[in-house]
Amino acid sequence: MHKGFLIIAAVLGALAVTLGAFGAHKLKELVPPETVSTFQTGVTYQFYHTFALLAVGILFAQFPAGANLLEWAGRCFVIGVILFSGSLYVLTAIKATETVGLSKIGIVTPIGGLFFIAGWICLLLALIRK
C-alpha cells in the first residue's frame, strides 16, 4: 500500500464532505444557483478522485511492476483535484465576495481535467503492465 496516497485521500474525502455540506446549505444564501452548481461540480470531481486515489494507494502493493505508473496516477489525481476542483472553489469565492481581478482563474480548470485524464491513463497502463 502507499500510505501517503491513502492519507491524502482521507484528507480530501473529509474536505469534500465538509465542502459539500457547505455547498448544500450555506452557499445558496451567498451566490446564484448556477454558481452553486459550479461549486458542486468541484465537490463531485473531488469525491470521484478521492476514491481513485484510495484505489491507487491500495493497488500499489498488488502491482509492483506498475509502481512507477501508479505513483504518477496518484500524483495526477492530487494535482487534478487542486487545479480542477480548487479553481471551481476559487471561482465561487470570487462570485460570493464580488472580488475583481481573479476571474481568469477559470482557465486552470481544464488543465486540472487533463491531469485527471492523465491519472486514469497511468492507472490503466500500470494495471495492464506485466
C-alpha positions in Angstrom: 0.0 0.0 0.0 1.0 3.6 -0.5 0.4 5.2 2.9 0.9 8.7 1.6 -1.8 8.5 -1.0 -4.2 6.9 1.5 -3.6 9.7 4.0 -4.1 12.4 1.3 -7.3 10.6 0.1 -8.6 10.6 3.7 -8.0 14.4 4.0 -9.5 15.1 0.5 -12.5 12.9 1.4 -13.1 14.8 4.7 -12.7 18.1 2.9 -15.1 17.0 0.2 -17.8 16.2 2.8 -17.3 19.5 4.5 -17.4 21.5 1.3 -20.4 19.5 0.0 -22.3 20.3 3.2 -21.4 24.0 2.9 -22.5 24.0 -0.7 -25.8 22.3 0.0 -26.8 24.5 2.9 -25.0 27.9 3.3 -23.7 28.6 -0.2 -27.3 29.1 -1.6 -27.6 32.2 0.5 -24.4 33.7 -1.0 -24.4 33.1 -4.7 -26.9 32.4 -7.6 -27.9 28.8 -8.4 -25.6 28.4 -11.4 -22.6 29.2 -9.1 -23.8 26.6 -6.6 -23.8 24.2 -9.4 -20.3 25.1 -10.4 -19.2 24.6 -6.8 -21.0 21.2 -6.6 -19.1 20.1 -9.7 -15.9 20.7 -7.9 -17.1 18.7 -4.9 -18.3 15.8 -7.1 -15.0 15.5 -9.0 -13.1 15.8 -5.8 -15.0 12.9 -4.4 -14.5 10.8 -7.6 -10.8 11.3 -7.5 -10.6 10.8 -3.7 -11.9 7.3 -4.4 -9.5 6.9 -7.3 -6.6 7.9 -5.0 -7.7 5.4 -2.4 -7.7 2.7 -5.1 -4.2 3.7 -6.3 -2.9 3.5 -2.7 -4.4 0.1 -2.2 -3.3 -1.3 -5.6 0.3 -0.2 -5.0 1.2 -3.5 -3.2 -0.7 -5.6 -5.8 1.1 -4.3 -8.9 4.8 -3.8 -8.2 5.6 -3.8 -11.9 3.4 -0.8 -12.3 4.5 1.1 -9.2 6.0 4.0 -11.1 2.9 4.5 -13.2 0.7 4.1 -10.1 2.8 6.8 -8.4 2.2 9.1 -11.4 -1.5 8.2 -11.4 -1.8 9.3 -7.7 0.2 12.5 -8.3 -2.0 13.4 -11.3 -5.2 12.8 -9.3 -4.0 15.1 -6.5 -2.9 17.8 -8.9 -6.2 17.4 -10.8 -8.2 18.0 -7.6 -6.1 21.0 -6.7 -6.4 22.6 -10.2 -9.9 21.4 -11.3 -11.9 21.5 -8.0 -9.7 24.2 -6.5 -10.3 26.6 -9.4 -14.1 26.0 -9.2 -14.0 26.8 -5.5 -12.0 29.9 -6.1 -14.4 31.0 -8.9 -17.3 30.5 -6.4 -15.5 32.5 -3.7 -14.9 35.3 -6.3 -18.6 35.3 -7.1 -19.6 35.3 -3.5 -17.3 38.2 -2.5 -17.7 40.1 -5.7 -13.9 40.2 -6.0 -12.5 41.5 -9.2 -9.2 40.7 -10.9 -9.1 36.9 -10.5 -11.9 35.9 -12.9 -9.3 34.4 -15.3 -8.6 31.6 -12.8 -11.2 29.5 -14.8 -8.5 28.8 -17.4 -6.9 26.5 -14.8 -10.0 24.2 -14.6 -9.4 22.3 -17.9 -5.7 21.9 -17.0 -6.9 20.1 -13.9 -9.2 18.0 -16.1 -6.2 17.0 -18.2 -4.4 15.8 -15.1 -7.5 13.7 -14.2 -7.3 12.1 -17.6 -3.6 11.5 -17.3 -4.1 9.9 -13.9 -6.6 7.5 -15.3 -4.3 6.6 -18.3 -1.4 6.0 -15.9 -3.6 3.8 -13.8 -4.7 1.8 -16.8 -1.1 1.3 -18.0 0.0 0.3 -14.5 -2.7 -2.4 -14.4 -2.0 -3.9 -17.8 1.8 -4.0 -17.3 3.2 -7.5 -16.8 
